[in-house]
């Protein structure tokens, strides 16, 4: 009975260690992603060609603190700045 208890404790210990490692790796990936999007939002300017999270391409016509007006073809659409996922160079 004591042998089974020791095996169970060992398995539990390994699972806790793996969970801690996974949490640490996830934290640093999330931190890197947040930094990328913060830098992206700070670098937006009028005339940049951008891609949205949904895959729509457009050119920034006007920027406000929370919104961006994007020209797509002959239309201008208003979107939240956070939906811009990439600047096309």
PDB file of N, CA, C and O in Angstrom:
ATOM      1  N   UNK A   1       0.822  -1.195   0.000  1.00  0.00           N
ATOM      2  CA  UNK A   1       0.000   0.000   0.000  1.00  0.00           C
ATOM      3  C   UNK A   1       0.867   1.261   0.000  1.00  0.00           C
ATOM      4  O   UNK A   1       0.547   2.246  -0.665  1.00  0.00           O
ATOM      5  N   UNK A   2       1.950   1.217   0.743  1.00  0.00           N
ATOM      6  CA  UNK A   2       2.843   2.374   0.810  1.00  0.00           C
ATOM      7  C   UNK A   2       3.514   2.620  -0.543  1.00  0.00           C
ATOM      8  O   UNK A   2       3.774   3.771  -0.894  1.00  0.00           O
ATOM      9  N   UNK A   3       3.795   1.584  -1.294  1.00  0.00           N
ATOM     10  CA  UNK A   3       4.407   1.692  -2.604  1.00  0.00           C
ATOM     11  C   UNK A   3       3.479   2.405  -3.586  1.00  0.00           C
ATOM     12  O   UNK A   3       3.931   3.226  -4.384  1.00  0.00           O
ATOM     13  N   UNK A   4       2.190   2.095  -3.530  1.00  0.00           N
ATOM     14  CA  UNK A   4       1.203   2.743  -4.390  1.00  0.00           C
ATOM     15  C   UNK A   4       1.105   4.224  -4.042  1.00  0.00           C
ATOM     16  O   UNK A   4       1.028   5.072  -4.931  1.00  0.00           O
ATOM     17  N   UNK A   5       1.109   4.529  -2.762  1.00  0.00           N
ATOM     18  CA  UNK A   5       1.046   5.918  -2.314  1.00  0.00           C
ATOM     19  C   UNK A   5       2.265   6.704  -2.797  1.00  0.00           C
ATOM     20  O   UNK A   5       2.123   7.850  -3.223  1.00  0.00           O
ATOM     21  N   UNK A   6       3.445   6.118  -2.739  1.00  0.00           N
ATOM     22  CA  UNK A   6       4.666   6.779  -3.211  1.00  0.00           C
ATOM     23  C   UNK A   6       4.617   7.003  -4.727  1.00  0.00           C
ATOM     24  O   UNK A   6       5.037   8.052  -5.216  1.00  0.00           O
ATOM     25  N   UNK A   7       4.103   6.018  -5.465  1.00  0.00           N
ATOM     26  CA  UNK A   7       3.962   6.174  -6.918  1.00  0.00           C
ATOM     27  C   UNK A   7       2.990   7.298  -7.253  1.00  0.00           C
ATOM     28  O   UNK A   7       3.238   8.092  -8.161  1.00  0.00           O
ATOM     29  N   UNK A   8       1.898   7.363  -6.525  1.00  0.00           N
ATOM     30  CA  UNK A   8       0.907   8.412  -6.738  1.00  0.00           C
ATOM     31  C   UNK A   8       1.494   9.791  -6.454  1.00  0.00           C
ATOM     32  O   UNK A   8       1.249  10.740  -7.199  1.00  0.00           O
ATOM     33  N   UNK A   9       2.263   9.901  -5.386  1.00  0.00           N
ATOM     34  CA  UNK A   9       2.913  11.179  -5.069  1.00  0.00           C
ATOM     35  C   UNK A   9       3.915  11.574  -6.151  1.00  0.00           C
ATOM     36  O   UNK A   9       4.028  12.752  -6.490  1.00  0.00           O
ATOM     37  N   UNK A  10       4.635  10.609  -6.689  1.00  0.00           N
ATOM     38  CA  UNK A  10       5.605  10.892  -7.744  1.00  0.00           C
ATOM     39  C   UNK A  10       4.906  11.390  -9.011  1.00  0.00           C
ATOM     40  O   UNK A  10       5.360  12.347  -9.637  1.00  0.00           O
ATOM     41  N   UNK A  11       3.814  10.745  -9.381  1.00  0.00           N
ATOM     42  CA  UNK A  11       3.053  11.171 -10.560  1.00  0.00           C
ATOM     43  C   UNK A  11       2.493  12.572 -10.343  1.00  0.00           C
ATOM     44  O   UNK A  11       2.549  13.414 -11.240  1.00  0.00           O
ATOM     45  N   UNK A  12       1.959  12.817  -9.165  1.00  0.00           N
ATOM     46  CA  UNK A  12       1.425  14.136  -8.847  1.00  0.00           C
ATOM     47  C   UNK A  12       2.524  15.204  -8.902  1.00  0.00           C
ATOM     48  O   UNK A  12       2.303  16.296  -9.425  1.00  0.00           O
ATOM     49  N   UNK A  13       3.680  14.892  -8.376  1.00  0.00           N
ATOM     50  CA  UNK A  13       4.805  15.821  -8.402  1.00  0.00           C
ATOM     51  C   UNK A  13       5.218  16.149  -9.844  1.00  0.00           C
ATOM     52  O   UNK A  13       5.458  17.311 -10.170  1.00  0.00           O
ATOM     53  N   UNK A  14       5.299  15.138 -10.697  1.00  0.00           N
ATOM     54  CA  UNK A  14       5.671  15.346 -12.098  1.00  0.00           C
ATOM     55  C   UNK A  14       4.622  16.217 -12.798  1.00  0.00           C
ATOM     56  O   UNK A  14       4.971  17.102 -13.581  1.00  0.00           O
ATOM     57  N   UNK A  15       3.347  15.969 -12.519  1.00  0.00           N
ATOM     58  CA  UNK A  15       2.290  16.772 -13.139  1.00  0.00           C
ATOM     59  C   UNK A  15       2.371  18.233 -12.697  1.00  0.00           C
ATOM     60  O   UNK A  15       2.172  19.136 -13.509  1.00  0.00           O
ATOM     61  N   UNK A  16       2.656  18.468 -11.434  1.00  0.00           N
ATOM     62  CA  UNK A  16       2.779  19.845 -10.931  1.00  0.00           C
ATOM     63  C   UNK A  16       3.969  20.540 -11.581  1.00  0.00           C
ATOM     64  O   UNK A  16       3.864  21.703 -11.972  1.00  0.00           O
ATOM     65  N   UNK A  17       5.089  19.851 -11.702  1.00  0.00           N
ATOM     66  CA  UNK A  17       6.281  20.433 -12.334  1.00  0.00           C
ATOM     67  C   UNK A  17       5.986  20.778 -13.793  1.00  0.00           C
ATOM     68  O   UNK A  17       6.349  21.859 -14.257  1.00  0.00           O
ATOM     69  N   UNK A  18       5.337  19.879 -14.511  1.00  0.00           N
ATOM     70  CA  UNK A  18       5.000  20.148 -15.913  1.00  0.00           C
ATOM     71  C   UNK A  18       4.035  21.322 -16.037  1.00  0.00           C
ATOM     72  O   UNK A  18       4.166  22.135 -16.951  1.00  0.00           O
ATOM     73  N   UNK A  19       3.074  21.418 -15.133  1.00  0.00           N
ATOM     74  CA  UNK A  19       2.134  22.540 -15.149  1.00  0.00           C
ATOM     75  C   UNK A  19       2.857  23.860 -14.908  1.00  0.00           C
ATOM     76  O   UNK A  19       2.565  24.854 -15.573  1.00  0.00           O
ATOM     77  N   UNK A  20       3.786  23.882 -13.976  1.00  0.00           N
ATOM     78  CA  UNK A  20       4.551  25.107 -13.683  1.00  0.00           C
ATOM     79  C   UNK A  20       5.392  25.508 -14.899  1.00  0.00           C
ATOM     80  O   UNK A  20       5.448  26.687 -15.249  1.00  0.00           O
ATOM     81  N   UNK A  21       6.036  24.553 -15.534  1.00  0.00           N
ATOM     82  CA  UNK A  21       6.842  24.850 -16.726  1.00  0.00           C
ATOM     83  C   UNK A  21       5.962  25.394 -17.840  1.00  0.00           C
ATOM     84  O   UNK A  21       6.322  26.374 -18.491  1.00  0.00           O
ATOM     85  N   UNK A  22       4.807  24.765 -18.068  1.00  0.00           N
ATOM     86  CA  UNK A  22       3.875  25.223 -19.100  1.00  0.00           C
ATOM     87  C   UNK A  22       3.385  26.642 -18.808  1.00  0.00           C
ATOM     88  O   UNK A  22       3.288  27.463 -19.720  1.00  0.00           O
ATOM     89  N   UNK A  23       3.081  26.931 -17.555  1.00  0.00           N
ATOM     90  CA  UNK A  23       2.608  28.258 -17.176  1.00  0.00           C
ATOM     91  C   UNK A  23       3.678  29.316 -17.414  1.00  0.00           C
ATOM     92  O   UNK A  23       3.374  30.404 -17.902  1.00  0.00           O
ATOM     93  N   UNK A  24       4.904  29.013 -17.081  1.00  0.00           N
ATOM     94  CA  UNK A  24       6.003  29.966 -17.286  1.00  0.00           C
ATOM     95  C   UNK A  24       6.207  30.235 -18.772  1.00  0.00           C
ATOM     96  O   UNK A  24       6.351  31.389 -19.174  1.00  0.00           O
ATOM     97  N   UNK A  25       6.221  29.192 -19.589  1.00  0.00           N
ATOM     98  CA  UNK A  25       6.390  29.364 -21.039  1.00  0.00           C
ATOM     99  C   UNK A  25       5.242  30.177 -21.617  1.00  0.00           C
ATOM    100  O   UNK A  25       5.467  31.069 -22.434  1.00  0.00           O
ATOM    101  N   UNK A  26       4.021  29.882 -21.204  1.00  0.00           N
ATOM    102  CA  UNK A  26       2.847  30.620 -21.700  1.00  0.00           C
ATOM    103  C   UNK A  26       2.912  32.089 -21.311  1.00  0.00           C
ATOM    104  O   UNK A  26       2.544  32.959 -22.101  1.00  0.00           O
ATOM    105  N   UNK A  27       3.374  32.369 -20.108  1.00  0.00           N
ATOM    106  CA  UNK A  27       3.467  33.748 -19.645  1.00  0.00           C
ATOM    107  C   UNK A  27       4.412  34.556 -20.522  1.00  0.00           C
ATOM    108  O   UNK A  27       4.094  35.680 -20.909  1.00  0.00           O
ATOM    109  N   UNK A  28       5.575  33.986 -20.840  1.00  0.00           N
ATOM    110  CA  UNK A  28       6.543  34.731 -21.643  1.00  0.00           C
ATOM    111  C   UNK A  28       6.074  34.890 -23.081  1.00  0.00           C
ATOM    112  O   UNK A  28       6.352  35.917 -23.700  1.00  0.00           O
ATOM    113  N   UNK A  29       5.377  33.911 -23.628  1.00  0.00           N
ATOM    114  CA  UNK A  29       4.815  34.059 -24.978  1.00  0.00           C
ATOM    115  C   UNK A  29       3.759  35.152 -25.008  1.00  0.00           C
ATOM    116  O   UNK A  29       3.727  35.962 -25.934  1.00  0.00           O
ATOM    117  N   UNK A  30       2.898  35.177 -24.003  1.00  0.00           N
ATOM    118  CA  UNK A  30       1.860  36.195 -23.928  1.00  0.00           C
ATOM    119  C   UNK A  30       2.472  37.579 -23.761  1.00  0.00           C
ATOM    120  O   UNK A  30       2.000  38.543 -24.365  1.00  0.00           O
ATOM    121  N   UNK A  31       3.506  37.683 -22.955  1.00  0.00           N
ATOM    122  CA  UNK A  31       4.194  38.959 -22.756  1.00  0.00           C
ATOM    123  C   UNK A  31       4.785  39.458 -24.075  1.00  0.00           C
ATOM    124  O   UNK A  31       4.699  40.647 -24.381  1.00  0.00           O
ATOM    125  N   UNK A  32       5.381  38.560 -24.851  1.00  0.00           N
ATOM    126  CA  UNK A  32       5.966  38.927 -26.136  1.00  0.00           C
ATOM    127  C   UNK A  32       4.881  39.388 -27.115  1.00  0.00           C
ATOM    128  O   UNK A  32       5.077  40.355 -27.850  1.00  0.00           O
ATOM    129  N   UNK A  33       3.748  38.700 -27.122  1.00  0.00           N
ATOM    130  CA  UNK A  33       2.643  39.061 -28.011  1.00  0.00           C
ATOM    131  C   UNK A  33       2.076  40.425 -27.638  1.00  0.00           C
ATOM    132  O   UNK A  33       1.815  41.250 -28.514  1.00  0.00           O
ATOM    133  N   UNK A  34       1.884  40.664 -26.351  1.00  0.00           N
ATOM    134  CA  UNK A  34       1.372  41.968 -25.910  1.00  0.00           C
ATOM    135  C   UNK A  34       2.320  43.098 -26.290  1.00  0.00           C
ATOM    136  O   UNK A  34       1.871  44.167 -26.703  1.00  0.00           O
ATOM    137  N   UNK A  35       3.611  42.879 -26.156  1.00  0.00           N
ATOM    138  CA  UNK A  35       4.590  43.892 -26.524  1.00  0.00           C
ATOM    139  C   UNK A  35       4.533  44.185 -28.019  1.00  0.00           C
ATOM    140  O   UNK A  35       4.624  45.342 -28.430  1.00  0.00           O
ATOM    141  N   UNK A  36       4.382  43.129 -28.841  1.00  0.00           N
ATOM    142  CA  UNK A  36       4.295  43.308 -30.293  1.00  0.00           C
ATOM    143  C   UNK A  36       3.100  44.195 -30.640  1.00  0.00           C
ATOM    144  O   UNK A  36       3.235  45.139 -31.418  1.00  0.00           O
ATOM    145  N   UNK A  37       1.922  43.894 -30.064  1.00  0.00           N
ATOM    146  CA  UNK A  37       0.733  44.674 -30.388  1.00  0.00           C
ATOM    147  C   UNK A  37       0.792  46.090 -29.826  1.00  0.00           C
ATOM    148  O   UNK A  37       0.264  47.014 -30.444  1.00  0.00           O
ATOM    149  N   UNK A  38       1.415  46.279 -28.681  1.00  0.00           N
ATOM    150  CA  UNK A  38       1.579  47.635 -28.136  1.00  0.00           C
ATOM    151  C   UNK A  38       2.489  48.456 -29.048  1.00  0.00           C
ATOM    152  O   UNK A  38       2.197  49.618 -29.333  1.00  0.00           O
ATOM    153  N   UNK A  39       3.586  47.861 -29.505  1.00  0.00           N
ATOM    154  CA  UNK A  39       4.483  48.554 -30.430  1.00  0.00           C
ATOM    155  C   UNK A  39       3.784  48.850 -31.752  1.00  0.00           C
ATOM    156  O   UNK A  39       3.973  49.915 -32.339  1.00  0.00           O
ATOM    157  N   UNK A  40       2.979  47.900 -32.214  1.00  0.00           N
ATOM    158  CA  UNK A  40       2.232  48.087 -33.463  1.00  0.00           C
ATOM    159  C   UNK A  40       1.278  49.264 -33.338  1.00  0.00           C
ATOM    160  O   UNK A  40       1.225  50.113 -34.228  1.00  0.00           O
ATOM    161  N   UNK A  41       0.521  49.329 -32.240  1.00  0.00           N
ATOM    162  CA  UNK A  41      -0.433  50.416 -32.052  1.00  0.00           C
ATOM    163  C   UNK A  41       0.266  51.776 -31.958  1.00  0.00           C
ATOM    164  O   UNK A  41      -0.251  52.778 -32.452  1.00  0.00           O
ATOM    165  N   UNK A  42       1.422  51.806 -31.333  1.00  0.00           N
ATOM    166  CA  UNK A  42       2.158  53.070 -31.203  1.00  0.00           C
ATOM    167  C   UNK A  42       2.780  53.520 -32.516  1.00  0.00           C
ATOM    168  O   UNK A  42       3.041  54.709 -32.696  1.00  0.00           O
ATOM    169  N   UNK A  43       3.020  52.597 -33.431  1.00  0.00           N
ATOM    170  CA  UNK A  43       3.686  52.961 -34.677  1.00  0.00           C
ATOM    171  C   UNK A  43       2.716  53.241 -35.829  1.00  0.00           C
ATOM    172  O   UNK A  43       3.158  53.583 -36.926  1.00  0.00           O
ATOM    173  N   UNK A  44       1.419  53.105 -35.606  1.00  0.00           N
ATOM    174  CA  UNK A  44       0.450  53.367 -36.673  1.00  0.00           C
ATOM    175  C   UNK A  44       0.447  54.847 -37.046  1.00  0.00           C
ATOM    176  O   UNK A  44       0.535  55.722 -36.185  1.00  0.00           O
ATOM    177  N   UNK A  45       0.344  55.102 -38.334  1.00  0.00           N
ATOM    178  CA  UNK A  45       0.236  56.486 -38.810  1.00  0.00           C
ATOM    179  C   UNK A  45      -0.566  56.515 -40.099  1.00  0.00           C
ATOM    180  O   UNK A  45      -0.748  55.490 -40.755  1.00  0.00           O
ATOM    181  N   UNK A  46      -1.036  57.686 -40.451  1.00  0.00           N
ATOM    182  CA  UNK A  46      -1.847  57.856 -41.645  1.00  0.00           C
ATOM    183  C   UNK A  46      -1.052  57.435 -42.875  1.00  0.00           C
ATOM    184  O   UNK A  46       0.121  57.781 -43.019  1.00  0.00           O
ATOM    185  N   UNK A  47      -1.701  56.688 -43.755  1.00  0.00           N
ATOM    186  CA  UNK A  47      -1.075  56.242 -44.988  1.00  0.00           C
ATOM    187  C   UNK A  47      -0.499  54.833 -44.922  1.00  0.00           C
ATOM    188  O   UNK A  47      -0.139  54.272 -45.957  1.00  0.00           O
ATOM    189  N   UNK A  48      -0.403  54.246 -43.725  1.00  0.00           N
ATOM    190  CA  UNK A  48       0.102  52.876 -43.602  1.00  0.00           C
ATOM    191  C   UNK A  48      -0.892  51.890 -44.212  1.00  0.00           C
ATOM    192  O   UNK A  48      -2.105  52.031 -44.051  1.00  0.00           O
ATOM    193  N   UNK A  49      -0.363  50.899 -44.908  1.00  0.00           N
ATOM    194  CA  UNK A  49      -1.199  49.804 -45.377  1.00  0.00           C
ATOM    195  C   UNK A  49      -1.195  48.735 -44.303  1.00  0.00           C
ATOM    196  O   UNK A  49      -0.137  48.339 -43.812  1.00  0.00           O
ATOM    197  N   UNK A  50      -2.399  48.261 -43.934  1.00  0.00           N
ATOM    198  CA  UNK A  50      -2.534  47.346 -42.811  1.00  0.00           C
ATOM    199  C   UNK A  50      -3.397  46.142 -43.181  1.00  0.00           C
ATOM    200  O   UNK A  50      -4.122  46.140 -44.176  1.00  0.00           O
ATOM    201  N   UNK A  51      -3.285  45.114 -42.329  1.00  0.00           N
ATOM    202  CA  UNK A  51      -4.129  43.928 -42.431  1.00  0.00           C
ATOM    203  C   UNK A  51      -4.871  43.801 -41.107  1.00  0.00           C
ATOM    204  O   UNK A  51      -4.287  43.999 -40.041  1.00  0.00           O
ATOM    205  N   UNK A  52      -6.162  43.470 -41.175  1.00  0.00           N
ATOM    206  CA  UNK A  52      -6.967  43.253 -39.977  1.00  0.00           C
ATOM    207  C   UNK A  52      -6.893  41.799 -39.554  1.00  0.00           C
ATOM    208  O   UNK A  52      -6.421  40.940 -40.299  1.00  0.00           O
ATOM    209  N   UNK A  53      -7.366  41.538 -38.348  1.00  0.00           N
ATOM    210  CA  UNK A  53      -7.410  40.166 -37.848  1.00  0.00           C
ATOM    211  C   UNK A  53      -8.258  39.273 -38.747  1.00  0.00           C
ATOM    212  O   UNK A  53      -8.000  38.072 -38.828  1.00  0.00           O
ATOM    213  N   UNK A  54      -9.246  39.817 -39.412  1.00  0.00           N
ATOM    214  CA  UNK A  54     -10.106  39.046 -40.310  1.00  0.00           C
ATOM    215  C   UNK A  54      -9.532  38.853 -41.696  1.00  0.00           C
ATOM    216  O   UNK A  54     -10.128  38.149 -42.512  1.00  0.00           O
ATOM    217  N   UNK A  55      -8.384  39.460 -41.989  1.00  0.00           N
ATOM    218  CA  UNK A  55      -7.736  39.290 -43.275  1.00  0.00           C
ATOM    219  C   UNK A  55      -8.017  40.386 -44.280  1.00  0.00           C
ATOM    220  O   UNK A  55      -7.597  40.272 -45.432  1.00  0.00           O
ATOM    221  N   UNK A  56      -8.715  41.451 -43.890  1.00  0.00           N
ATOM    222  CA  UNK A  56      -9.029  42.557 -44.790  1.00  0.00           C
ATOM    223  C   UNK A  56      -7.830  43.488 -44.883  1.00  0.00           C
ATOM    224  O   UNK A  56      -7.210  43.820 -43.873  1.00  0.00           O
ATOM    225  N   UNK A  57      -7.507  43.907 -46.106  1.00  0.00           N
ATOM    226  CA  UNK A  57      -6.414  44.840 -46.353  1.00  0.00           C
ATOM    227  C   UNK A  57      -6.992  46.238 -46.520  1.00  0.00           C
ATOM    228  O   UNK A  57      -8.119  46.397 -46.990  1.00  0.00           O
ATOM    229  N   UNK A  58      -6.221  47.251 -46.135  1.00  0.00           N
ATOM    230  CA  UNK A  58      -6.653  48.621 -46.327  1.00  0.00           C
ATOM    231  C   UNK A  58      -5.540  49.595 -45.999  1.00  0.00           C
ATOM    232  O   UNK A  58      -4.461  49.208 -45.550  1.00  0.00           O
ATOM    233  N   UNK A  59      -5.829  50.882 -46.234  1.00  0.00           N
ATOM    234  CA  UNK A  59      -4.869  51.954 -45.961  1.00  0.00           C
ATOM    235  C   UNK A  59      -5.491  52.897 -44.942  1.00  0.00           C
ATOM    236  O   UNK A  59      -6.658  53.270 -45.064  1.00  0.00           O
ATOM    237  N   UNK A  60      -4.708  53.281 -43.935  1.00  0.00           N
ATOM    238  CA  UNK A  60      -5.214  54.159 -42.881  1.00  0.00           C
ATOM    239  C   UNK A  60      -5.454  55.551 -43.454  1.00  0.00           C
ATOM    240  O   UNK A  60      -4.560  56.175 -44.026  1.00  0.00           O
ATOM    241  N   UNK A  61      -6.704  56.022 -43.280  1.00  0.00           N
ATOM    242  CA  UNK A  61      -7.077  57.347 -43.754  1.00  0.00           C
ATOM    243  C   UNK A  61      -7.043  58.364 -42.618  1.00  0.00           C
ATOM    244  O   UNK A  61      -6.678  59.522 -42.820  1.00  0.00           O
ATOM    245  N   UNK A  62      -7.431  57.913 -41.407  1.00  0.00           N
ATOM    246  CA  UNK A  62      -7.477  58.803 -40.250  1.00  0.00           C
ATOM    247  C   UNK A  62      -7.370  57.943 -38.987  1.00  0.00           C
ATOM    248  O   UNK A  62      -7.878  56.822 -38.948  1.00  0.00           O
ATOM    249  N   UNK A  63      -6.712  58.472 -37.965  1.00  0.00           N
ATOM    250  CA  UNK A  63      -6.565  57.767 -36.692  1.00  0.00           C
ATOM    251  C   UNK A  63      -7.113  58.618 -35.557  1.00  0.00           C
ATOM    252  O   UNK A  63      -6.903  59.831 -35.513  1.00  0.00           O
ATOM    253  N   UNK A  64      -7.813  57.969 -34.645  1.00  0.00           N
ATOM    254  CA  UNK A  64      -8.190  58.597 -33.383  1.00  0.00           C
ATOM    255  C   UNK A  64      -7.591  57.747 -32.268  1.00  0.00           C
ATOM    256  O   UNK A  64      -6.868  56.784 -32.527  1.00  0.00           O
ATOM    257  N   UNK A  65      -7.896  58.109 -31.036  1.00  0.00           N
ATOM    258  CA  UNK A  65      -7.322  57.367 -29.908  1.00  0.00           C
ATOM    259  C   UNK A  65      -7.791  55.914 -29.873  1.00  0.00           C
ATOM    260  O   UNK A  65      -7.017  55.027 -29.515  1.00  0.00           O
ATOM    261  N   UNK A  66      -9.043  55.660 -30.238  1.00  0.00           N
ATOM    262  CA  UNK A  66      -9.594  54.310 -30.151  1.00  0.00           C
ATOM    263  C   UNK A  66      -9.966  53.701 -31.495  1.00  0.00           C
ATOM    264  O   UNK A  66     -10.130  52.485 -31.598  1.00  0.00           O
ATOM    265  N   UNK A  67     -10.101  54.533 -32.531  1.00  0.00           N
ATOM    266  CA  UNK A  67     -10.577  54.041 -33.820  1.00  0.00           C
ATOM    267  C   UNK A  67      -9.615  54.391 -34.947  1.00  0.00           C
ATOM    268  O   UNK A  67      -8.776  55.284 -34.833  1.00  0.00           O
ATOM    269  N   UNK A  68      -9.772  53.653 -36.034  1.00  0.00           N
ATOM    270  CA  UNK A  68      -9.024  53.944 -37.256  1.00  0.00           C
ATOM    271  C   UNK A  68     -10.015  53.949 -38.407  1.00  0.00           C
ATOM    272  O   UNK A  68     -10.901  53.098 -38.477  1.00  0.00           O
ATOM    273  N   UNK A  69      -9.866  54.901 -39.301  1.00  0.00           N
ATOM    274  CA  UNK A  69     -10.686  54.959 -40.501  1.00  0.00           C
ATOM    275  C   UNK A  69      -9.823  54.416 -41.636  1.00  0.00           C
ATOM    276  O   UNK A  69      -8.770  54.967 -41.956  1.00  0.00           O
ATOM    277  N   UNK A  70     -10.288  53.336 -42.230  1.00  0.00           N
ATOM    278  CA  UNK A  70      -9.507  52.604 -43.215  1.00  0.00           C
ATOM    279  C   UNK A  70     -10.171  52.694 -44.577  1.00  0.00           C
ATOM    280  O   UNK A  70     -11.375  52.484 -44.721  1.00  0.00           O
ATOM    281  N   UNK A  71      -9.359  53.012 -45.564  1.00  0.00           N
ATOM    282  CA  UNK A  71      -9.857  53.061 -46.937  1.00  0.00           C
ATOM    283  C   UNK A  71      -9.617  51.700 -47.585  1.00  0.00           C
ATOM    284  O   UNK A  71      -8.478  51.251 -47.714  1.00  0.00           O
ATOM    285  N   UNK A  72     -10.695  51.063 -47.983  1.00  0.00           N
ATOM    286  CA  UNK A  72     -10.627  49.784 -48.684  1.00  0.00           C
ATOM    287  C   UNK A  72     -11.344  49.971 -50.010  1.00  0.00           C
ATOM    288  O   UNK A  72     -12.572  50.055 -50.052  1.00  0.00           O
ATOM    289  N   UNK A  73     -10.593  50.035 -51.076  1.00  0.00           N
ATOM    290  CA  UNK A  73     -11.198  50.315 -52.377  1.00  0.00           C
ATOM    291  C   UNK A  73     -11.726  51.728 -52.396  1.00  0.00           C
ATOM    292  O   UNK A  73     -10.970  52.675 -52.180  1.00  0.00           O
ATOM    293  N   UNK A  74     -13.032  51.892 -52.653  1.00  0.00           N
ATOM    294  CA  UNK A  74     -13.660  53.210 -52.677  1.00  0.00           C
ATOM    295  C   UNK A  74     -14.374  53.539 -51.374  1.00  0.00           C
ATOM    296  O   UNK A  74     -14.942  54.623 -51.240  1.00  0.00           O
ATOM    297  N   UNK A  75     -14.354  52.628 -50.421  1.00  0.00           N
ATOM    298  CA  UNK A  75     -15.072  52.802 -49.160  1.00  0.00           C
ATOM    299  C   UNK A  75     -14.112  53.137 -48.024  1.00  0.00           C
ATOM    300  O   UNK A  75     -12.939  52.763 -48.045  1.00  0.00           O
ATOM    301  N   UNK A  76     -14.641  53.850 -47.033  1.00  0.00           N
ATOM    302  CA  UNK A  76     -13.893  54.108 -45.803  1.00  0.00           C
ATOM    303  C   UNK A  76     -14.687  53.462 -44.675  1.00  0.00           C
ATOM    304  O   UNK A  76     -15.870  53.749 -44.493  1.00  0.00           O
ATOM    305  N   UNK A  77     -14.026  52.587 -43.917  1.00  0.00           N
ATOM    306  CA  UNK A  77     -14.688  51.919 -42.810  1.00  0.00           C
ATOM    307  C   UNK A  77     -14.030  52.336 -41.497  1.00  0.00           C
ATOM    308  O   UNK A  77     -12.839  52.641 -41.444  1.00  0.00           O
ATOM    309  N   UNK A  78     -14.840  52.339 -40.444  1.00  0.00           N
ATOM    310  CA  UNK A  78     -14.356  52.689 -39.112  1.00  0.00           C
ATOM    311  C   UNK A  78     -14.181  51.390 -38.326  1.00  0.00           C
ATOM    312  O   UNK A  78     -15.107  50.586 -38.224  1.00  0.00           O
ATOM    313  N   UNK A  79     -12.990  51.196 -37.776  1.00  0.00           N
ATOM    314  CA  UNK A  79     -12.696  49.983 -37.007  1.00  0.00           C
ATOM    315  C   UNK A  79     -11.985  50.354 -35.710  1.00  0.00           C
ATOM    316  O   UNK A  79     -11.440  51.450 -35.580  1.00  0.00           O
ATOM    317  N   UNK A  80     -11.995  49.438 -34.765  1.00  0.00           N
ATOM    318  CA  UNK A  80     -11.201  49.638 -33.548  1.00  0.00           C
ATOM    319  C   UNK A  80      -9.736  49.431 -33.894  1.00  0.00           C
ATOM    320  O   UNK A  80      -9.404  48.575 -34.714  1.00  0.00           O
ATOM    321  N   UNK A  81      -8.881  50.192 -33.288  1.00  0.00           N
ATOM    322  CA  UNK A  81      -7.443  50.077 -33.567  1.00  0.00           C
ATOM    323  C   UNK A  81      -6.898  48.700 -33.238  1.00  0.00           C
ATOM    324  O   UNK A  81      -5.968  48.230 -33.892  1.00  0.00           O
ATOM    325  N   UNK A  82      -7.466  48.046 -32.231  1.00  0.00           N
ATOM    326  CA  UNK A  82      -6.983  46.736 -31.799  1.00  0.00           C
ATOM    327  C   UNK A  82      -7.177  45.644 -32.851  1.00  0.00           C
ATOM    328  O   UNK A  82      -6.550  44.588 -32.768  1.00  0.00           O
ATOM    329  N   UNK A  83      -8.046  45.893 -33.844  1.00  0.00           N
ATOM    330  CA  UNK A  83      -8.273  44.870 -34.869  1.00  0.00           C
ATOM    331  C   UNK A  83      -7.178  44.859 -35.939  1.00  0.00           C
ATOM    332  O   UNK A  83      -7.134  43.950 -36.768  1.00  0.00           O
ATOM    333  N   UNK A  84      -6.315  45.841 -35.925  1.00  0.00           N
ATOM    334  CA  UNK A  84      -5.201  45.866 -36.884  1.00  0.00           C
ATOM    335  C   UNK A  84      -4.130  44.907 -36.394  1.00  0.00           C
ATOM    336  O   UNK A  84      -3.621  45.042 -35.282  1.00  0.00           O
ATOM    337  N   UNK A  85      -3.791  43.933 -37.240  1.00  0.00           N
ATOM    338  CA  UNK A  85      -2.854  42.900 -36.797  1.00  0.00           C
ATOM    339  C   UNK A  85      -1.461  43.036 -37.401  1.00  0.00           C
ATOM    340  O   UNK A  85      -0.501  42.459 -36.889  1.00  0.00           O
ATOM    341  N   UNK A  86      -1.346  43.795 -38.487  1.00  0.00           N
ATOM    342  CA  UNK A  86      -0.038  43.874 -39.139  1.00  0.00           C
ATOM    343  C   UNK A  86       0.032  45.091 -40.030  1.00  0.00           C
ATOM    344  O   UNK A  86      -0.961  45.488 -40.639  1.00  0.00           O
ATOM    345  N   UNK A  87       1.215  45.685 -40.105  1.00  0.00           N
ATOM    346  CA  UNK A  87       1.481  46.774 -41.050  1.00  0.00           C
ATOM    347  C   UNK A  87       2.242  46.164 -42.210  1.00  0.00           C
ATOM    348  O   UNK A  87       3.221  45.442 -42.021  1.00  0.00           O
ATOM    349  N   UNK A  88       1.773  46.468 -43.425  1.00  0.00           N
ATOM    350  CA  UNK A  88       2.459  45.965 -44.629  1.00  0.00           C
ATOM    351  C   UNK A  88       3.505  46.987 -45.026  1.00  0.00           C
ATOM    352  O   UNK A  88       3.192  48.162 -45.217  1.00  0.00           O
ATOM    353  N   UNK A  89       4.726  46.553 -45.147  1.00  0.00           N
ATOM    354  CA  UNK A  89       5.814  47.464 -45.519  1.00  0.00           C
ATOM    355  C   UNK A  89       5.924  47.563 -47.010  1.00  0.00           C
ATOM    356  O   UNK A  89       6.783  48.284 -47.519  1.00  0.00           O
TER     357      UNK A  89
END
